């Protein structure tokens, strides 16, 4: 008899959530769904909770019984079952909080990324020294080896911007984040110089919201929007005092999509944003 998979990954949980949404949209109970595919109610529930793995064929069978005709969505869900290798982030499984690993997994599989930060430089754009200074000011304080674990994890995440087929990446950064001092003057200047260098990559867009741009809608928390292969599989990550919070409800996804649109509208064009950052670095 198959046993529950011991590793609950963000990707497997999301697949289960989407299958449950399809079932509920079809107005079927887990017991009724199980009867349709010749399984037990507990197996269907475990699949939806991400505790059991499921094959692409079973996903298509379930979708057919749920009267789902959205072929791109079905294909995307079936593709989510094929991952067998554990990601590099699993080496941090017993070192970092599970939410940080969930964020990394979602980020790794994103087809495009759009982020907006008002207080901090986005993680994928931070230098090692900037990240170290940032993690050295957490509450409660981290021990030196804990700081280094977080720094190394953050820097390894940045590999997605340099892989053979990197996803398009747009970062909307407020002037407040650019002026925030983490580390000494040389660390701050190196961080600003790094932003201009990364901004030269063809798939990276950096847009700055200056103080004089006027009011715009934001709660001040960092927003990371990860695009999936289809719109229904997008995910939002919010920075909170208690860690990363992943959001996948359709209504909230739409809300944050609009928030990012408005923040991007308040930002300077890409070329002017680059000049803005260069001038900040020169003035240090």
Secondary structure, 3 states (H helix, E strand, C coil): CCCCCCCCCHHHHHHHHHHHHHHHHCCCCHHHHHHHHCCCHHHHHHHHCCCCCCCHHHHHHHHHHCCCCCHHHHHHHHHCCCCCCCCHHHHHCCCCCHHHHHHHHHHHHCCEEEEEECCCCCHHHCCHHHHHHHHCCCCCCCCHHHHHHHHHHHHHHHHHHCCCCCCEEEEEEEHHHHHCCCCCHHHHHHHHHHHHHHCCCCCEEEEEECHHHCCCCCCCCCEEEEECCCHHHCEEEEEECCEEEEECCHHHHHHHHHHHHHHHHHCCCHHHHHHHHHHHHHHC
